[in-house]
Amino acid sequence: MFDFFGVLIPFLFIHIICDFYLQPDSWVEAKKAHTYRSPELYFHSLLHGVGLILPAMVLGIDWRSTVCLVVIVAVTHFVIDLWKVTTPKGGKLAYFVIDQALHVLVLVAIAFHVTDGASIEAVLTHEHFSDGVLVVFAYLLILKPTSIVIGAVLGKYPVENSAEDTSVNANTSVNVDTMEANDAAADPVTAVAKVTTASPVNAGATNVSGLVAGGELIGYLERLLILTFTLVGSYAAVGFVLAAKSIFRFGELNQSANRSMTEYVLIGSLLSVVITTLIGAVVSLGLGIKLK
């Protein structure tokens, strides 16, 4: 009897090796340029199928099943890669994720077939299934929903001009409600960057430069790290994440004359840390992990 993960993990290992380490950049460019006429596309697909012979032999899979395995993986890999290289926007991150998800799903289906007694019902009734669902729910909760909550809270605190900027326009102020919700919620530094570059009020203040959408990604990565460290009980690492972000993201704000803008950023970041830490602590209790 084969164990499901004992079959799937070697298959995924071969997939990663063949797809990322044994595929030169020249093959990728050739596939994009010539699509189905590219020999590299056929070589790459065949490599994935043949590569699975090694784990099949180690696992003791019979030769008939091994031949079917090689054919199925090679053909499906060819079809999926052909779809990706013929799609106009195939180079975007979303298409890369879809491409990899389809390859993994094929391997998962094969592992289910090879594994004796494996079924969807067995997975659903597994003793750790509910724990896995709880962890996935926590990670989903700290991304977009948390961003919306932070944006709603920050919307109550307008960023007003400092005393040094009143000479430009004494009656002008910047309200968070006028900013894009995603940027303001995910990381307030992004919203600050928009304010300093778009508003004439800040002409005499220190500009906060950077990627306009970079703050959103930084906010997501920060919360992912905090939740992960919380779930493994490493609360000291949470403080390290907050300190590191403060050094790299708040350096220019500390030099800025606009105090309200700095406070706005600090409120958003602390909200992000507090919400994520609380979610992590609750999930840890649900998983039976002792809080330190």
Buried (B, 14 or more C-beta within 10 A) or exposed (E): EBEBEEBBEBBBEBBEBBBEEBBEEEBBEBBBEEEEEBEBBBEBBBBBBBBBBEBBEEBEBEEEEBEBBBEBBBBBBBEBBBBBBEEEEBEEEEBEEBBBEBBBEBBBEBBBEBBEEBEEEEEEEEEEEEBEEEBEEBBEBBBEEBBBBBBBBBBEBBBBBBEEBEEBEEEBEBEBEEBBBBBBBBBBBBBBBBBBEEBEBBEEBBBBEBEEBBBBEBBBBBBBBBBBBBBEBEBEBBEEBBEEBBEEBBEBBEEBBBEBBBEBBBBBBEBBBEBBBEBBBEBBEBBEBEEE
